[in-house]
Amino acid sequence: MERIRVIFKRELAGYFATPIAAVFIVIFLMLSGAFTFYLGNFFVRGQADLVPFFDFHPWLYLVLIPALAMRLWAEERRSGTIELLLTLPVTMWEAVAGKFLAAWCFTGVALALTFPMWITVNLLGEPDNGVILASYIGSLLMAGGFLAIGSCISALTKNQVIAFVVSVVICLGFILSGFPLVLELFSGWAPQFLLSAISSFSFLTHFQSISKGVLDLRDILYFLSLIAFWLFATATVIDMKKAE
Amino acid sequence: MTTMVEINNLRKTFGPIVAVDGVTFTVEKGEVLGFLGPNGAGKSTTMKMITGFLTPTSGTVRICGHDVQDDALAAKTRIGYLPEGAPAYQDMTPASFLTFIGQMRGLSGDALKRTVSETVEKVNLQSVLDQPIETLSKGFKRRVGLAQAILHDPEVLVLDEPTDGLDPNQKHEVRTLIRAMSEEKAIILSTHILEEVHAVCSRAMIIAKGKVVSDGTPAELEGQAPTHNTVLITVSGVEPAVAHERFMTVKGVKKVEDKGKDGELVRLRIYPDDGQWILPDIGQYAREQGWKVQELYQDRGQLDDVFRLLTTSKQALS
């Protein structure tokens, strides 16, 4: 546990020691603001809630999170530090978890910095702050899911561009898995139970049900088990591809 | 003597390629073992398995009695490792990087601070402590790598090309440091600089095509050189053919080789029978003949020759 904390601290400091932190946070805040006010018609709707704000999160994450995740392991592999890290007295899952948690915490910081949005809506009207809190939690969980996928893809290659592109495609699949675009790929031949299984994997469905203000244990478990699965896959991939 | 590293029938294959093919050896406390071999011979792969980074296809590695695969944490705690190219987190400074490594090694508080500053002093990093590692020269980067390897005063030290890319002064410093530490540790280092073997190693092992082709002290290795204990002599006042013929009559001489004539000077290389010590006899004989001896010395044999012989011969290839 102590070693997870040490890795976590180093990774998190790494984001802030490089321009990554500044660029990521500024772009995230700008885009989320722009989407909310222009595309989401925040004012025109005349409703005191943050629905237009949170509605764009899956799409923002689709681009920004793979960009954050692509360096997680690809960079370690490219620079050779993976050999250093894994020959320290640390287990594989400690290393995987430490790096993931740092990235997750970093997105949490970016998300928290959108608080002016929450203040604005509270000044303009009387929103249901419970719903807003649930939405924030849902958004953070979804970001974790994206990150865990990105972490695994990043472990597959030392090329960060490939890691980015492949992660975006897989994340898109997870966002859209409840939609015709993905379902029609399967509907011709796959049995019904598989179809409903695939559609139940949708990030959107789970995120939307949380952002209605209902923190259903099943939705939370969905994201947590998704994260656990992809982190397990990350560790497996690293173990298999260490020699390359 | 205490056995610190036990390697038993270690094998590693990558698909159809056999990188390491049944390597077995032990390293005792106080030994400095030099791994020699051409590029791609399996030196780095062997080191990666010793340090637990790669999983062997078969065979075992034990560090102070702990199996690197089954009891990984205990084994890794006892190893300091400098990977090839001395990788480090480039955006960190040596100070923060070494602190990170110290914390990962379980140090904290005053002990951590003390250990880091002692190590920094040992490898002379004081002047660059707060510069990002990516801005440092190759020599400093290498020393940062060395510092993280020796930080926790490990019982076993594995160094992959520790002096690669250093200038002669820095090489000397690193070798002095390695010699100073060698008494209390078992050290394995790889190199393809053969003079390094003389400078630091108490034992040298030549690896070719994943197999150990020779294992002994540097002196024993030299003994395998074709020119081992040959005598090089330069005389004047005699024709080459005459000198050649006469030297053949000296007791213990197996072969005489003409090395050319330069004005009055005649150069010869004289091979002894069974590596005997024939230098005094040769010198005395030349003087008795009334020839002027201009140069006379004994060739101990070049490690380079042994290296080439062992790593390119058919025996090594098969």
HADDOCK unambig.tbl for C-alpha pairs under 7 A between the chains (distance, minus, plus):
assign (segid A and resid 3 and name CA) (segid B and resid 104 and name CA) 5.88 0.50 0.50
assign (segid A and resid 6 and name CA) (segid B and resid 103 and name CA) 6.67 0.50 0.50
assign (segid A and resid 6 and name CA) (segid B and resid 104 and name CA) 6.58 0.50 0.50
assign (segid A and resid 79 and name CA) (segid B and resid 87 and name CA) 6.42 0.50 0.50
assign (segid A and resid 80 and name CA) (segid B and resid 87 and name CA) 5.47 0.50 0.50
assign (segid A and resid 81 and name CA) (segid B and resid 87 and name CA) 5.28 0.50 0.50
assign (segid A and resid 81 and name CA) (segid B and resid 88 and name CA) 5.75 0.50 0.50
assign (segid A and resid 81 and name CA) (segid B and resid 89 and name CA) 6.73 0.50 0.50
assign (segid A and resid 83 and name CA) (segid B and resid 53 and name CA) 6.41 0.50 0.50
assign (segid A and resid 83 and name CA) (segid B and resid 83 and name CA) 6.98 0.50 0.50
assign (segid A and resid 84 and name CA) (segid B and resid 83 and name CA) 6.95 0.50 0.50
assign (segid A and resid 86 and name CA) (segid B and resid 53 and name CA) 6.31 0.50 0.50
assign (segid A and resid 87 and name CA) (segid B and resid 51 and name CA) 6.23 0.50 0.50
assign (segid A and resid 87 and name CA) (segid B and resid 52 and name CA) 6.31 0.50 0.50
assign (segid A and resid 87 and name CA) (segid B and resid 53 and name CA) 5.77 0.50 0.50
assign (segid A and resid 87 and name CA) (segid B and resid 76 and name CA) 6.36 0.50 0.50
assign (segid A and resid 88 and name CA) (segid B and resid 76 and name CA) 6.18 0.50 0.50
assign (segid A and resid 89 and name CA) (segid B and resid 73 and name CA) 4.99 0.50 0.50
assign (segid A and resid 89 and name CA) (segid B and resid 76 and name CA) 5.16 0.50 0.50
assign (segid A and resid 89 and name CA) (segid B and resid 77 and name CA) 5.51 0.50 0.50
assign (segid A and resid 89 and name CA) (segid B and resid 105 and name CA) 6.82 0.50 0.50
assign (segid A and resid 90 and name CA) (segid B and resid 73 and name CA) 6.72 0.50 0.50
assign (segid A and resid 242 and name CA) (segid B and resid 54 and name CA) 6.80 0.50 0.50
assign (segid A and resid 243 and name CA) (segid B and resid 54 and name CA) 6.62 0.50 0.50
